[in-house]
Amino acid sequence: MNSDVYFHHVFVLFKDKAGILMKQNKNGFTLMEMLIVIAIIAVLIAVAIPVFASQLEKTREATDLANVRSAYAQVSTEALLGDSEATVTVDLKQKQADWQSVDPVNIGGIVHSKSQGDTENWIGVAAPNGTCVVSYKEDYGIILTWSGKADPSKPKYPFNTNATDFFPLLYDTEFWKNGSIGTNTNFEFDSRCPDSQYVPSIITEIKKLDNTLLQQPNCTWAYLGDGRDRREADRYLFWKSLDTDKVGAGKEIPVIIQTGDGKYYVSETTTGKRNGKDYVTVSKSLITQSQYKEILKNGEKYLSLEEAYDAYLKALGNSKYDSVRQSQS
């Protein structure tokens, strides 16, 4: 029985009951009769709330689909005019993961059902507070990249958002405490370096933490900068969600950067290899502070780790990084 028919039956029942009660007692309702009326109203409200919530969610989804279709048309037009790099990011309004109102979904001829999984033109699942990045690839046409397979019952971020400063753990290492880095004007501790004398000490300190950004699977991190006293602003933590050894050298890739004085940035680096070393670093050789500052200048500054992480994921969803994402599969 659909909701309209149900409400009609309840309304008729309520009307009939009220009519009978009024005929029985023209002086007004008794306490029992009032309780019956209140009970009927409560039933109506209990049924109406989820129906209203469902309709509201369908309205949000309709808005999302309209916005994504508009973005599809825009990117298609740009591609026809010769701009194959154009992308449009749509911020989603829906509050529930996936689609509640329609299955399959049809966007510009791209038809996708819930059970289908990723395809060449459809990647990910629509999620609360998520995005849809609409891009173009010559081999496949328009590609819709949704913001991830988020479950609204789970935390928004895969890491502990209470841990936001990652320099104290560096300063707690034995090598930092004994002053062996104090005269170094440009240190580098890359997590992918297999024979580093410093990285194992940093990993020991990281293991004492509780599911932080640095403990995410396959991530690559590196501490770099000036080890001298009062040079906190000239120290940097570079973080990427991907295994740079699998990405390979010479690849452009987004990066989250935290500076030693507590600022967050999202920028781009090019992976590299050090002379005589068989691992891929978070960035090609960085020799001077001007090179670090150039990377920050080319990026965007954010007020919190959460904002930086959101921006990083949005950047990583760009079609220009398809090859580096695919390197992890």
C-alpha positions as CSV (number, residue, x, y, z in Angstrom):
1,M,0.0,0.0,0.0
2,N,1.5,3.3,-1.0
3,S,1.7,6.3,1.4
4,D,-1.1,8.3,-0.3
5,V,-3.6,5.4,0.0
6,Y,-2.5,4.8,3.6
7,F,-3.0,8.4,4.6
8,H,-6.5,8.4,3.0
9,H,-7.5,5.3,5.0
10,V,-6.2,6.8,8.3
11,F,-7.9,10.1,7.5
12,V,-11.2,8.4,6.9
13,L,-10.8,6.4,10.1
14,F,-10.0,9.5,12.0
15,K,-13.0,11.4,10.5
16,D,-15.4,8.5,11.2
17,K,-14.2,8.1,14.7
18,A,-14.4,11.8,15.5
19,G,-18.0,11.9,14.0
20,I,-19.1,9.0,16.1
21,L,-17.7,10.5,19.3
22,M,-19.3,13.8,18.7
23,K,-22.7,12.2,18.1
24,Q,-22.3,10.2,21.3
25,N,-21.4,13.2,23.4
26,K,-22.4,16.6,22.2
27,N,-21.0,18.1,25.3
28,G,-17.4,17.4,24.2
29,F,-14.8,14.7,24.3
30,T,-14.1,12.5,27.3
31,L,-10.6,11.8,28.5
32,M,-10.5,8.4,26.8
33,E,-11.8,9.9,23.5
34,M,-9.1,12.6,23.7
35,L,-6.4,9.9,24.2
36,I,-7.7,8.0,21.2
37,V,-7.5,11.2,19.1
38,I,-4.0,11.9,20.3
39,A,-2.9,8.3,19.5
40,I,-4.3,8.7,15.9
41,I,-2.4,12.0,15.5
42,A,0.8,10.3,16.8
43,V,0.4,7.5,14.2
44,L,0.0,10.1,11.5
45,I,3.2,12.0,12.6
46,A,5.2,8.7,12.9
47,V,4.3,7.8,9.3
48,A,4.7,11.3,7.9
49,I,8.2,12.0,9.2
50,P,10.0,9.1,7.3
51,V,7.9,9.8,4.2
52,F,8.9,13.5,4.4
53,A,12.6,12.6,4.9
54,S,12.5,10.3,2.0
55,Q,11.0,12.9,-0.3
56,L,13.5,15.4,0.9
57,E,16.4,13.1,0.1
58,K,14.9,12.4,-3.4
59,T,14.8,16.2,-3.9
60,R,18.5,16.5,-3.0
61,E,19.4,13.6,-5.3
62,A,17.4,15.3,-8.1
63,T,19.4,18.4,-7.6
64,D,22.7,16.5,-7.7
65,L,21.7,14.7,-10.9
66,A,20.7,18.0,-12.5
67,N,24.0,19.6,-11.5
68,V,26.1,16.7,-12.8
69,R,24.2,16.6,-16.1
70,S,24.9,20.3,-16.5
71,A,28.6,19.6,-15.8
72,Y,28.5,16.8,-18.3
73,A,27.2,19.1,-21.0
74,Q,29.8,21.7,-20.1
75,V,32.8,19.3,-20.3
76,S,31.4,17.7,-23.5
77,T,31.2,21.1,-25.1
78,E,34.8,22.0,-24.0
79,A,36.0,18.7,-25.4
80,L,34.4,19.3,-28.7
81,L,36.1,22.7,-28.8
82,G,39.5,21.1,-28.3
83,D,39.9,21.4,-24.5
84,S,40.2,17.8,-23.4
85,E,41.6,18.8,-20.0
86,A,38.5,20.6,-18.8
87,T,37.0,19.3,-15.6
88,V,34.0,20.4,-13.5
89,T,33.6,19.4,-9.8
90,V,30.1,19.2,-8.5
91,D,29.5,19.3,-4.7
92,L,26.8,16.8,-3.8
93,K,23.8,17.7,-1.6
94,Q,22.6,14.2,-0.8
95,K,22.8,12.9,2.8
96,Q,22.8,9.2,2.1
97,A,25.3,7.1,0.2
98,D,24.4,5.9,-3.3
99,W,21.1,6.6,-4.9
100,Q,17.8,6.1,-3.1
101,S,15.4,7.5,-5.8
102,V,16.6,5.9,-9.0
103,D,18.4,2.8,-10.2
104,P,19.9,2.6,-12.7
105,V,21.1,6.2,-13.1
106,N,21.4,7.8,-16.6
107,I,23.6,10.8,-17.0
108,G,24.2,11.8,-20.6
109,G,23.8,8.2,-21.8
110,I,26.1,6.8,-19.1
111,V,23.9,4.3,-17.5
112,H,25.0,2.8,-14.2
113,S,23.3,0.6,-11.6
114,K,24.1,0.1,-7.9
115,S,25.4,-3.4,-8.3
116,Q,27.6,-2.6,-11.3
117,G,30.7,-1.3,-9.6
118,D,33.3,0.8,-11.4
119,T,33.3,1.1,-15.1
120,E,35.4,3.1,-17.7
121,N,33.0,6.0,-17.4
122,W,31.9,5.7,-13.8
123,I,34.3,5.5,-10.8
124,G,33.2,5.4,-7.2
125,V,29.9,5.9,-5.4
126,A,28.0,9.1,-4.6
127,A,28.4,9.9,-0.9
128,P,27.2,12.5,1.7
129,N,29.3,15.7,1.5
130,G,31.0,14.2,-1.5
131,T,31.8,15.4,-5.0
132,C,31.5,14.3,-8.6
133,V,34.4,15.2,-10.8
134,V,33.3,15.3,-14.5
135,S,36.3,14.9,-16.8
136,Y,37.1,13.8,-20.4
137,K,39.4,11.1,-21.7
138,E,39.8,10.6,-25.4
139,D,39.7,6.8,-25.2
140,Y,36.5,6.6,-23.1
141,G,34.7,10.0,-23.4
142,I,33.2,11.6,-20.3
143,I,34.2,10.1,-17.0
144,L,32.3,10.6,-13.7
145,T,34.5,10.2,-10.6
146,W,32.4,10.2,-7.4
147,S,34.0,11.1,-4.1
148,G,34.3,7.6,-2.7
149,K,32.5,4.7,-1.2
150,A,31.7,6.5,2.0
151,D,29.3,5.0,4.5
152,P,27.5,7.8,6.5
153,S,27.6,5.5,9.6
154,K,31.4,5.5,9.5
155,P,33.8,8.4,10.2
156,K,34.3,10.8,7.3
157,Y,38.1,10.4,7.5
158,P,40.0,7.1,7.6
159,F,42.5,8.5,10.1
160,N,42.3,10.0,13.6
161,T,41.5,13.7,13.1
162,N,42.6,14.6,16.6
163,A,46.3,14.0,15.6
164,T,47.2,17.0,13.4
165,D,50.8,17.9,14.3
166,F,53.4,15.4,13.2
167,F,56.6,17.2,14.1
168,P,56.7,16.4,17.9
169,L,57.2,12.7,17.0
170,L,60.2,13.7,14.9
171,Y,61.6,15.6,17.8
172,D,61.1,12.6,20.1
173,T,63.5,10.4,18.1
174,E,66.9,9.6,19.6
175,F,68.8,11.1,16.7
176,W,67.0,14.4,17.1
177,K,67.4,14.5,20.8
178,N,71.2,13.8,20.7
179,G,71.7,16.8,18.3
180,S,73.0,14.8,15.3
181,I,70.8,16.8,13.0
182,G,71.3,20.2,14.7
183,T,73.9,21.4,12.1
184,N,72.2,19.9,9.0
185,T,70.8,22.6,6.8
186,N,68.9,20.3,4.5
187,F,67.9,16.9,6.0
188,E,65.7,14.3,4.2
189,F,64.0,11.3,5.8
190,D,61.9,9.5,3.2
191,S,59.8,6.5,4.3
192,R,60.7,4.6,1.1
193,C,64.4,4.7,1.8
194,P,65.3,1.1,2.6
195,D,68.7,1.7,4.2
196,S,68.1,5.0,6.1
197,Q,69.6,5.2,9.6
198,Y,66.9,7.6,10.6
199,V,63.6,6.3,9.2
200,P,63.4,3.3,11.6
201,S,63.6,5.7,14.6
202,I,60.7,7.8,13.1
203,I,58.7,4.6,12.4
204,T,59.1,3.6,16.1
205,E,57.6,6.9,17.2
206,I,54.8,6.7,14.6
207,K,53.8,3.2,16.0
208,K,53.1,4.8,19.3
209,L,50.3,6.9,17.7
210,D,46.7,5.9,17.1
211,N,45.7,5.5,13.4
212,T,47.2,8.8,12.2
213,L,47.6,10.1,8.7
214,L,51.1,8.7,8.7
215,Q,49.8,5.2,9.5
216,Q,47.5,4.9,6.5
217,P,48.1,1.8,4.2
218,N,50.6,2.4,1.3
219,C,51.1,6.0,2.1
220,T,54.5,7.7,1.5
221,W,55.9,10.4,3.8
222,A,59.1,12.4,4.1
223,Y,60.5,14.9,6.6
224,L,62.7,17.5,4.9
225,G,64.3,20.9,5.6
226,D,66.6,22.7,8.0
227,G,67.6,21.0,11.2
228,R,69.1,24.0,12.9
229,D,67.6,25.7,16.0
230,R,64.7,28.0,15.5
231,R,64.1,26.9,11.9
232,E,60.7,25.3,12.4
233,A,59.1,27.2,9.6
234,D,61.8,25.8,7.2
235,R,60.9,22.2,7.9
236,Y,58.4,20.2,5.9
237,L,56.4,17.0,6.0
238,F,55.3,15.7,2.6
239,W,52.6,13.1,2.5
240,K,51.0,11.1,-0.3
241,S,48.4,8.4,-0.1
242,L,50.2,6.3,-2.7
243,D,53.2,4.0,-2.7
244,T,55.7,6.1,-4.7
245,D,57.8,3.0,-5.5
246,K,54.8,1.7,-7.5
247,V,54.0,5.2,-9.0
248,G,57.6,5.4,-10.4
249,A,60.0,8.3,-10.8
250,G,59.2,11.4,-12.9
251,K,55.5,11.3,-12.1
252,E,53.5,14.4,-11.1
253,I,51.4,13.7,-8.1
254,P,49.4,15.8,-5.5
255,V,50.9,16.1,-2.0
256,I,49.8,17.3,1.4
257,I,52.5,19.4,3.1
258,Q,52.6,20.4,6.8
259,T,55.2,23.0,7.7
260,G,57.0,22.9,11.0
261,D,55.1,26.0,12.2
262,G,51.8,24.3,11.8
263,K,50.5,25.4,8.3
264,Y,48.9,23.0,5.8
265,Y,49.2,23.1,2.0
266,V,48.1,21.0,-1.0
267,S,50.4,21.2,-4.0
268,E,52.1,19.0,-6.6
269,T,55.5,17.4,-6.7
270,T,57.3,15.2,-9.2
271,T,58.6,11.9,-7.9
272,G,62.3,11.2,-8.3
273,K,65.2,9.0,-7.5
274,R,68.4,9.8,-5.6
275,N,71.7,9.0,-7.1
276,G,72.7,5.4,-6.4
277,K,69.4,4.7,-4.5
278,D,66.8,2.2,-5.5
279,Y,63.6,3.8,-4.3
280,V,61.3,6.5,-5.4
281,T,61.1,9.7,-3.4
282,V,58.1,12.0,-2.7
283,S,59.8,14.7,-4.7
284,K,62.8,15.1,-7.0
285,S,65.9,16.7,-5.5
286,L,65.2,19.6,-3.2
287,I,68.4,21.4,-2.4
288,T,67.4,25.0,-1.3
289,Q,64.7,26.6,0.7
290,S,63.6,28.5,-2.4
291,Q,62.6,25.2,-4.0
292,Y,60.4,24.3,-1.0
293,K,58.8,27.7,-1.0
294,E,58.2,27.4,-4.8
295,I,56.2,24.2,-4.2
296,L,54.2,25.9,-1.5
297,K,53.6,29.0,-3.7
298,N,52.2,26.7,-6.4
299,G,49.8,25.1,-4.0
300,E,46.9,26.2,-1.8
301,K,47.0,26.9,1.9
302,Y,44.4,25.3,4.2
303,L,43.4,26.0,7.8
304,S,43.2,22.4,9.0
305,L,44.4,18.9,8.1
306,E,40.8,17.9,7.3
307,E,40.5,20.7,4.7
308,A,43.8,19.8,3.2
309,Y,42.9,16.1,3.0
310,D,39.6,16.9,1.3
311,A,41.5,19.1,-1.2
312,Y,44.1,16.4,-1.8
313,L,41.4,13.8,-2.6
314,K,39.7,16.2,-5.0
315,A,43.0,16.9,-6.7
316,L,43.9,13.2,-7.0
317,G,40.6,12.6,-8.7
318,N,41.7,14.7,-11.7
319,S,42.0,12.7,-14.8
320,K,45.6,13.9,-15.2
321,Y,46.5,11.5,-12.4
322,D,44.8,8.5,-13.8
323,S,48.1,6.6,-14.3
324,V,49.3,7.2,-10.8
325,R,46.0,6.0,-9.3
326,Q,46.1,2.9,-11.5
327,S,49.6,2.1,-10.4
328,Q,48.2,1.1,-7.0
329,S,45.7,-1.5,-8.3
